[in-house]
Amino acid sequence: MDGLSALEDALRRDFSLLQFPTRSWVKPRESRDGRPISNVLIVGAGQGGLALAAGLAREKVDRVVILDQNPLDHAGPWLTFARMHTLRTPKHVTGPDLGLPNLTIQAWYEAQHGSGAWQSMELIPKETWAAYLAWYRQVLELDVRAETRVLKINWSAGENAFEVVARSGGVMQTHLARRVVLSTGIEGSGSWHVPGFIRDALPSHLYAHTRDDIDFAALAGKRVGVLGAGASAFDNASVALEHGAAEVRLFFRRDELVKVNPYRWAEFVGFLKHHGDLSDADRWRFVRQIIRMGQLPPADTYARACRHERFHLQPGSPWQQVESLGNALRVETPRGTFELDFAIVGTGFITDLSTRPELGDIYQHMALWADRYTPPPGEEHADLARHPYLGAGFEFTEKNPGSAPWLRYLYNYTFGCLLSLGFGGASISGMKYSVPRLIAALTRSLFEEDKDHFFASLVNFEQREF
Ligand SMILES: Cc1cc2nc3c(=O)[nH]c(=O)nc-3n(C[C@H](O)[C@H](O)[C@H](O)COP(=O)(O)OP(=O)(O)OC[C@H]3O[C@@H](n4cnc5c(N)ncnc54)[C@H](O)[C@@H]3O)c2cc1C
């Protein structure tokens, strides 16, 4: 603990050395009935929401609040449905630290365990990442309202602000905010997805999505089928094997597993910082290629499953049909038919703003890539076409210009920003450049909106020098 308090002292010193300009500057606003209006309301207290709030505090933007439906310090997948042992990202990838060495996970870890321990750690355990985020929230005193679910976001012309309806502990709340940031996670622009042909054919006791709570102990002695070859599919296959599943077959479409990770290619300044500055055609071709190259399990995740003799890879085997057999299921693939006792669906999430309850009243106003860009023949991609067509600062844009001008005050910091802005929300690798980009967009928007107020404050400025 001594190491940690010394680090916190050093961090406080960093902040005091770097505090210029010191003045809180955003013009406070009250509602018509005298309630304070937040300057920025962030939905989601994961790494993204926390880093944004920390960045805003550094830019002296006050009245920032974070709402999260999960219990405190349990945001995101790390302590719930993530079933890997460690982060997939290499440990040297910095993210929420805002460029402050004493705010990095390495500094925090070494302060407690010594540099030797950090050197000998290959990848960061997911619980360690969650603990770092909890410390980050505490040491920066970020205002997180946990166990608070945002139900609806609407624009109130009367208040010239967003009305954010939430529920916490069964009590309804209405928050007013000038700017709202959706930092709602990797699936925040859509939803976790079970293909319809599976959902329609199987009773719920025969399958689960990798996002779901799964009773792995009940899979002991069972024949388990996993659909998908991404990291989560392999993680769940391993947990089923480690709980004694009789066999686990992992089915995937390609003839062989992807071995090259385009995310590692993407980790350079040019792409991380400037993908968002490219033309529509260039942005589409880069992201279309990343998607085409596919996702894969990290080496340790792959090895974790393959060390089990009861594990079988099923390449070239997309599920063409599934059938319930009561307490078992039959799966038909181009390479044969399999009888299984349980299916784990590792098909990830889809991008579809209409599936977000909190956007239920407003998503129809939002421009999508399908509204703005037509890819060359052969380069089409249904999910990318549903990505929101965001502005350079992560702000939503109008499908029909003039119909919802307030959309420019609503920001998307989820994985749904991939096509518009590259690795922004919901990826540690993208945070170094995406957090400052979004912070700059927010401070610019607040300054611009109140420019007359600021000009008046200049005209009336009377602080005498002597
Ligand atoms: C299993 C898994 C493993 C991953 N591993 C890595 C990795 O190793 N490296 C990497 O860079 N990325 C990884 N990612 C991707 C990404 O970094 C994580 O998803 C990360 O959690 C994203 O952080 P975030 O702050 O954007 O969202 P999250 O951490 O998901 O936080 C968003 C929060 O918003 C809350 N929320 C959503 N909607 C509402 C609402 N309406 N009201 C209130 N709260 C709401 C959610 O409950 C959640 O707590 C992984 C993703 C998954 C799913």
The ligand as an SDF file (V2000), in Angstrom:
LIG
                    3D

 53 58  0  0  0  0  0  0  0  0999 V2000
  -15.0350  -10.8790  -23.7110 C   0  0  0  0  0  0  0  0  0  0  0  0
  -14.3600   -9.6230  -24.1860 C   0  0  0  0  0  0  0  0  0  0  0  0
  -12.9890   -9.5120  -24.1050 C   0  0  0  0  0  0  0  0  0  0  0  0
  -12.3540   -8.3510  -24.5810 C   0  0  0  0  0  0  0  0  0  0  0  0
  -11.0020   -8.2700  -24.4920 N   0  0  0  0  0  0  0  0  0  0  0  0
  -10.3940   -7.1490  -24.9330 C   0  0  0  0  0  0  0  0  0  0  0  0
   -8.9810   -7.0060  -24.8250 C   0  0  0  0  0  0  0  0  0  0  0  0
   -8.2960   -7.8730  -24.3370 O   0  0  0  0  0  0  0  0  0  0  0  0
   -8.4200   -5.8580  -25.2930 N   0  0  0  0  0  0  0  0  0  0  0  0
   -9.1680   -4.8420  -25.8460 C   0  0  0  0  0  0  0  0  0  0  0  0
   -8.6150   -3.8290  -26.2530 O   0  0  0  0  0  0  0  0  0  0  0  0
  -10.5110   -4.9480  -25.9500 N   0  0  0  0  0  0  0  0  0  0  0  0
  -11.1170   -6.0710  -25.5130 C   0  0  0  0  0  0  0  0  0  0  0  0
  -12.4680   -6.1590  -25.6090 N   0  0  0  0  0  0  0  0  0  0  0  0
  -13.1920   -5.0600  -26.2580 C   0  0  0  0  0  0  0  0  0  0  0  0
  -13.3860   -3.8450  -25.3270 C   0  0  0  0  0  0  0  0  0  0  0  0
  -12.1940   -3.2960  -24.9290 O   0  0  0  0  0  0  0  0  0  0  0  0
  -14.1800   -4.1490  -24.1630 C   0  0  0  0  0  0  0  0  0  0  0  0
  -15.4350   -4.4690  -24.6200 O   0  0  0  0  0  0  0  0  0  0  0  0
  -14.2730   -3.0070  -23.1460 C   0  0  0  0  0  0  0  0  0  0  0  0
  -15.0660   -3.4630  -22.0850 O   0  0  0  0  0  0  0  0  0  0  0  0
  -14.8700   -1.7690  -23.7700 C   0  0  0  0  0  0  0  0  0  0  0  0
  -14.8610   -0.7590  -22.7970 O   0  0  0  0  0  0  0  0  0  0  0  0
  -16.0340    0.3040  -22.7950 P   0  0  0  0  0  0  0  0  0  0  0  0
  -15.7930    1.2390  -21.6760 O   0  0  0  0  0  0  0  0  0  0  0  0
  -16.1710    0.8580  -24.1410 O   0  0  0  0  0  0  0  0  0  0  0  0
  -17.3320   -0.5540  -22.5480 O   0  0  0  0  0  0  0  0  0  0  0  0
  -17.6900   -1.5200  -21.3440 P   0  0  0  0  0  0  0  0  0  0  0  0
  -16.5060   -1.8430  -20.5380 O   0  0  0  0  0  0  0  0  0  0  0  0
  -18.4880   -2.6130  -21.9280 O   0  0  0  0  0  0  0  0  0  0  0  0
  -18.6280   -0.5940  -20.4370 O   0  0  0  0  0  0  0  0  0  0  0  0
  -19.8530   -0.1580  -20.9290 C   0  0  0  0  0  0  0  0  0  0  0  0
  -20.8060   -0.1340  -19.7670 C   0  0  0  0  0  0  0  0  0  0  0  0
  -22.0070    0.5120  -20.1840 O   0  0  0  0  0  0  0  0  0  0  0  0
  -23.0590   -0.1130  -19.5260 C   0  0  0  0  0  0  0  0  0  0  0  0
  -24.2960    0.1800  -20.2290 N   0  0  0  0  0  0  0  0  0  0  0  0
  -24.6540   -0.1870  -21.4840 C   0  0  0  0  0  0  0  0  0  0  0  0
  -25.8900    0.2810  -21.7780 N   0  0  0  0  0  0  0  0  0  0  0  0
  -26.3090    0.9420  -20.6730 C   0  0  0  0  0  0  0  0  0  0  0  0
  -27.5100    1.6540  -20.3350 C   0  0  0  0  0  0  0  0  0  0  0  0
  -28.5190    1.7510  -21.1960 N   0  0  0  0  0  0  0  0  0  0  0  0
  -27.6070    2.2170  -19.1140 N   0  0  0  0  0  0  0  0  0  0  0  0
  -26.5660    2.1520  -18.2240 C   0  0  0  0  0  0  0  0  0  0  0  0
  -25.4100    1.4770  -18.4780 N   0  0  0  0  0  0  0  0  0  0  0  0
  -25.2910    0.9010  -19.6850 C   0  0  0  0  0  0  0  0  0  0  0  0
  -22.6870   -1.5890  -19.6010 C   0  0  0  0  0  0  0  0  0  0  0  0
  -23.4110   -2.3550  -18.6680 O   0  0  0  0  0  0  0  0  0  0  0  0
  -21.1990   -1.5320  -19.2830 C   0  0  0  0  0  0  0  0  0  0  0  0
  -20.9900   -1.6500  -17.9000 O   0  0  0  0  0  0  0  0  0  0  0  0
  -13.1240   -7.3010  -25.1360 C   0  0  0  0  0  0  0  0  0  0  0  0
  -14.5110   -7.4210  -25.2060 C   0  0  0  0  0  0  0  0  0  0  0  0
  -15.1320   -8.5570  -24.7360 C   0  0  0  0  0  0  0  0  0  0  0  0
  -16.6200   -8.6580  -24.8180 C   0  0  0  0  0  0  0  0  0  0  0  0
  1  2  1  0
  2  3  1  0
  2 52  2  0
  3  4  2  0
  4  5  1  0
  4 50  1  0
  5  6  2  0
  6  7  1  0
  6 13  1  0
  7  8  2  0
  7  9  1  0
  9 10  1  0
 10 11  2  0
 10 12  1  0
 12 13  2  0
 13 14  1  0
 14 15  1  0
 14 50  1  0
 15 16  1  0
 16 17  1  0
 16 18  1  0
 18 19  1  0
 18 20  1  0
 20 21  1  0
 20 22  1  0
 22 23  1  0
 23 24  1  0
 24 25  2  0
 24 26  1  0
 24 27  1  0
 27 28  1  0
 28 29  2  0
 28 30  1  0
 28 31  1  0
 31 32  1  0
 32 33  1  0
 33 34  1  0
 33 48  1  0
 34 35  1  0
 35 36  1  0
 35 46  1  0
 36 37  1  0
 36 45  1  0
 37 38  2  0
 38 39  1  0
 39 40  1  0
 39 45  2  0
 40 41  1  0
 40 42  2  0
 42 43  1  0
 43 44  2  0
 44 45  1  0
 46 47  1  0
 46 48  1  0
 48 49  1  0
 50 51  2  0
 51 52  1  0
 52 53  1  0
M  END
$$$$
